[in-house]
Amino acid sequence: MTSDDRQTVPSDPTRRLTPVVRIAPAKLNLTLSVIARRDDGYHSLHSVFAALGLADRLSLALAAGDVDTLHVSGFDPGLTADNLVHKAIAATRAAVGGAWSGGPGPAPALAVRLDKRIPIAAGLGGGSSDAASAIDGALEAWAAELDPEARLRVAAGVGSDVPFFLAGRVALVEGRGESVAPLDGLHGTPGVLLVTPAITVSTRDVFEAFDAIRTHGDGAVRLTSMHLAEELRAKLSTADLVARAGAMTVANDLLPAAMLVVPSLVAFRRSISRLLGRPVGLSGSGPTLWALYASEAEAAEAAELVRTALGDGRISAPGVTEPFVGATHIQTGHQQGSQP
């Protein structure tokens, strides 16, 4: 291969030999304040999101033919046609148009492999994170470019949580999710225990339950969310964040509505809190429950305690199968991207 050949390979996607790989992190709602229902049917939010170490893995490669394909392994391997990855790739292709390095004409089909390590429909944003990774990965596979504003438009059109995952880390999310402001003041690496019972909690049903009991969120939740965002914008240590867990675990306006939709969550959350001796929160509309720790190692010890208690019958989980129980950590830098 000549030096000229080597220079042209990176800009010619049809000559790529290896797939593009993206890591798609889960998210945790440290706070979630519902401001009001919007005229378009969505709700305006003020929420502190945190990207987690728990992540899905996507690989994208150019494919023969003109149809994108998706193979899913891990959680729910049957998830295919309705996956947000398909929607994200189609929207990205439309936004790129013929402006890719192999043009003219639309960008070619992609074969995508998705290893699902994040529980689905869990309030952890796995599908939205996969979509954001698909947008970014497709652009690299096609050697195409979209400016930040165009990427944001594509992401917001795919789903409300998708814009957050373009930035990752800890951020304040407002509006219906399109406004994302990074909060880079967290120092250290807090550990997180996640417990996801094997039950279905519809986000739509939870918001409908919320609308049935109130027209806007609790003022105390809004103040907690605003105060935490200001602290994370400035400087906050892991120890200080963990010390604020008591306030954060109740700073979710969807918590009462989720408990109405799935009453079995009430006793399960209470039993885990008693077992651990610390407050337990709900991520998003649920059903994932979470607790904060000073490190991932401490969170792993708590996860083992929960598994043991489930095994010996000291606590029981809703659902017909065992819940997902895992330990992870909060990411404090931009982590989404390629994997060597």
TABELGI-V727677 format. One line per field, one symbol per residue. phi: phi as a letter, one per 20 degrees, with the letter a starting at -180 (. if undefined). burial: b if it has 9 or more other ideal C-beta (glycine too) atoms within 8 Angstrom, else e. A space follows every 10 residues. Layout:
phi->???
burial->???
This chain:
phi->.ffffffegg edffdfedfe dcddffccef bbdefafefe nedeccbeec fdfgbecdcc cfcfnccfcc ddcnflfefc fefffgffff ffffffmeec feffnffffc dddceedege ldndmgfffg ffffgfffff feldccfgff fffffffeaf efggffemle bedcmepfec cgcdeedncf ecedcdfece cfgfffffff ffdaebffff ffffffffff fffebbegff fffefgfffd ecfegfffff fcgfffffff fffffembfc ddelenefdb becfbfffff ffffffgfff fenfccdfoe cfffcbdbbe edcfdfrfdg
burial->eeeeeeebbe ebbeebeebb bbbbbbbbbb bbbbbeebee eebbbbbbbb bbbbbbbbbb bbbeeeebbb ebebbeeebe eebbbbbbbb bbbebbeeeb bbeeeebbbb bbbbbbbbbb ebbbbbbbbb bbbbbbbbbb bbbbebeeeb bbbbbbebbb bbbbbbbbbb bbbbebbbeb eebbbbeebb bbbbbbbbbe beeebbbebb beeeeebeee bbebbbebbe bbbeebbbeb bbebbebbbb bbbbbbbbbe bbebbeebbe bbbebbeebb bbbbbbbbbb bbbebbebbb ebbebbbebb eeeebebbee eebbbebbbb bbeebbeeee
